[in-house]
Amino acid sequence: MAPAYKISKTIKLKPMIDPTHLRKGNLVCIAHESNAPIATISEIHASGAVVSYDPLLSEEFCIFKFIMPIELNSHWMDRCGFKTPDGYHISVLYNEIMIDFHLGEYKLRDRPKTQLKYLHQLQNIFFWLAGEELVIN
């Protein structure tokens, strides 16, 4: 299970994630907590998901309306192993998956209409393309 993460106080909470886009292991933000911590999805149910803030702590059930996406940015790309040089237009490569960043948007090189806005989307597409979980440090 992923280690516990604390989210920056400057993060802007995004709309609720479509539950059909969630997968076990996705990192998400839990909006009902005062400091909006980052949690890992452990199980998915009809009305919510079981989340864990730390592999050593107990899990809790959270209804979907409080599960928010984490916006994808250079900080998270670096933590996922995608090294991004400073610049206006960058391309990053990891495990033969190429992602372009241009004008504030992350897109798959081979599918330019596939825009990646959130961390769980990157985790899901990486798993789908590479057949393994994306390691987040």
Kinemage of the C-alpha trace (Angstrom):
@kinemage 1
@onewidth
@group {chain A} dominant
@subgroup {mainchain}
@vectorlist {calphas} color= white
{ca met a 1} P 0.000 0.000 0.000
{ca ala a 2} L 1.183 3.551 -0.698
{ca pro a 3} L 2.683 5.637 2.096
{ca ala a 4} L 0.662 8.429 3.688
{ca tyr a 5} L 0.904 11.827 2.056
{ca lys a 6} L -0.099 15.230 3.349
{ca ile a 7} L -1.573 17.619 0.863
{ca ser a 8} L -0.530 21.243 0.534
{ca lys a 9} L -2.853 23.781 2.131
{ca thr a 10} L -2.795 25.712 -1.144
{ca ile a 11} L -4.452 22.954 -3.177
{ca lys a 12} L -7.808 23.801 -4.716
{ca leu a 13} L -10.349 21.030 -4.300
{ca lys a 14} L -11.780 19.778 -7.562
{ca pro a 15} L -15.185 18.250 -8.240
{ca met a 16} L -15.967 14.758 -7.039
{ca ile a 17} L -14.387 11.945 -9.058
{ca asp a 18} L -16.697 9.857 -11.206
{ca pro a 19} L -16.788 6.598 -9.180
{ca thr a 20} L -16.404 4.547 -12.361
{ca his a 21} L -12.953 6.134 -12.827
{ca leu a 22} L -11.634 4.894 -9.487
{ca arg a 23} L -9.419 1.861 -9.074
{ca lys a 24} L -7.902 0.182 -6.040
{ca gly a 25} L -4.593 1.917 -5.310
{ca asn a 26} L -5.590 5.345 -6.667
{ca leu a 27} L -4.431 8.312 -4.595
{ca val a 28} L -7.219 10.799 -3.884
{ca cys a 29} L -7.957 13.748 -1.634
{ca ile a 30} L -10.580 13.368 1.096
{ca ala a 31} L -12.513 16.634 1.369
{ca his a 32} L -14.418 15.978 4.601
{ca glu a 33} L -11.224 16.177 6.657
{ca ser a 34} L -10.149 19.626 7.869
{ca asn a 35} L -6.724 19.418 6.200
{ca ala a 36} L -7.905 17.453 3.111
{ca pro a 37} L -5.401 14.585 3.431
{ca ile a 38} L -4.392 12.295 0.627
{ca ala a 39} L -5.593 8.714 0.908
{ca thr a 40} L -5.290 5.464 -1.027
{ca ile a 41} L -8.397 3.688 -2.336
{ca ser a 42} L -8.527 0.202 -0.772
{ca glu a 43} L -11.989 -1.005 -1.812
{ca ile a 44} L -14.799 0.380 -3.964
{ca his a 45} L -18.472 -0.069 -3.063
{ca ala a 46} L -21.788 1.161 -4.491
{ca ser a 47} L -21.964 4.342 -2.372
{ca gly a 48} L -18.320 5.038 -1.554
{ca ala a 49} L -14.869 3.622 -1.009
{ca val a 50} L -12.710 2.339 1.802
{ca val a 51} L -9.649 4.573 2.051
{ca ser a 52} L -6.396 4.354 3.967
{ca tyr a 53} L -4.268 7.306 5.036
{ca asp a 54} L -1.334 5.132 6.069
{ca pro a 55} L -0.724 1.405 5.674
{ca leu a 56} L -0.206 1.103 9.422
{ca leu a 57} L -3.496 2.787 10.346
{ca ser a 58} L -7.000 1.418 10.094
{ca glu a 59} L -9.118 2.102 7.044
{ca glu a 60} L -12.361 4.068 6.894
{ca phe a 61} L -15.346 4.246 4.585
{ca cys a 62} L -15.842 7.507 2.689
{ca ile a 63} L -18.857 8.353 0.520
{ca phe a 64} L -18.070 9.390 -3.048
{ca lys a 65} L -19.052 13.048 -2.666
{ca phe a 66} L -16.004 13.570 -0.399
{ca ile a 67} L -13.500 11.835 -2.699
{ca met a 68} L -11.755 14.465 -4.809
{ca pro a 69} L -9.080 14.171 -7.518
{ca ile a 70} L -5.511 15.393 -7.081
{ca glu a 71} L -4.547 17.823 -9.815
{ca leu a 72} L -1.645 16.605 -11.934
{ca asn a 73} L 1.330 18.984 -11.870
{ca ser a 74} L 5.125 18.875 -12.134
{ca his a 75} L 5.431 17.934 -8.436
{ca trp a 76} L 3.357 14.769 -8.927
{ca met a 77} L 4.985 13.987 -12.293
{ca asp a 78} L 8.388 14.052 -10.560
{ca arg a 79} L 7.120 11.820 -7.728
{ca cys a 80} L 5.843 9.361 -10.336
{ca gly a 81} L 9.244 9.121 -12.001
{ca phe a 82} L 8.535 11.420 -14.956
{ca lys a 83} L 11.426 13.876 -14.950
{ca thr a 84} L 10.322 17.238 -16.322
{ca pro a 85} L 12.813 19.940 -17.266
{ca asp a 86} L 11.711 23.550 -16.930
{ca gly a 87} L 10.341 24.912 -20.139
{ca tyr a 88} L 7.378 25.919 -22.217
{ca his a 89} L 6.943 22.606 -24.008
{ca ile a 90} L 8.263 19.401 -22.476
{ca ser a 91} L 8.021 15.724 -23.194
{ca val a 92} L 8.578 13.095 -20.541
{ca leu a 93} L 9.227 9.404 -20.929
{ca tyr a 94} L 8.810 6.633 -18.386
{ca asn a 95} L 8.660 2.932 -19.120
{ca glu a 96} L 8.178 3.715 -22.835
{ca ile a 97} L 5.145 5.937 -22.134
{ca met a 98} L 5.562 9.443 -23.565
{ca ile a 99} L 3.626 12.355 -22.080
{ca asp a 100} L 3.728 15.891 -23.497
{ca phe a 101} L 3.148 19.039 -21.477
{ca his a 102} L 2.210 22.086 -23.512
{ca leu a 103} L 0.134 25.149 -22.645
{ca gly a 104} L -0.734 23.750 -19.227
{ca glu a 105} L -2.014 20.375 -20.442
{ca tyr a 106} L -0.611 16.849 -20.073
{ca lys a 107} L -1.417 14.569 -23.019
{ca leu a 108} L -0.340 11.124 -24.184
{ca arg a 109} L 2.043 11.395 -27.164
{ca asp a 110} L 0.322 8.628 -29.154
{ca arg a 111} L -3.173 9.868 -28.277
{ca pro a 112} L -3.052 13.686 -28.231
{ca lys a 113} L -6.782 13.959 -27.524
{ca thr a 114} L -6.292 12.084 -24.225
{ca gln a 115} L -5.784 14.858 -21.705
{ca leu a 116} L -4.567 13.956 -18.219
{ca lys a 117} L -5.807 16.376 -15.557
{ca tyr a 118} L -5.613 14.296 -12.390
{ca leu a 119} L -3.248 11.876 -10.686
{ca his a 120} L -5.743 8.985 -10.668
{ca gln a 121} L -6.068 9.333 -14.468
{ca leu a 122} L -2.291 9.012 -14.832
{ca gln a 123} L -2.289 5.985 -12.495
{ca asn a 124} L -5.092 4.328 -14.473
{ca ile a 125} L -3.667 4.991 -17.952
{ca phe a 126} L -0.209 3.878 -16.834
{ca phe a 127} L -1.628 0.599 -15.519
{ca trp a 128} L -3.601 0.108 -18.719
{ca leu a 129} L -0.587 0.797 -20.976
{ca ala a 130} L 2.267 -0.706 -18.933
{ca gly a 131} L 0.415 -3.528 -17.193
{ca glu a 132} L 1.871 -2.562 -13.815
{ca glu a 133} L 1.203 -0.061 -11.051
{ca leu a 134} L 2.768 3.384 -11.265
{ca val a 135} L 5.271 3.836 -8.433
{ca ile a 136} L 4.746 7.103 -6.541
{ca asn a 137} L 7.520 8.202 -4.216
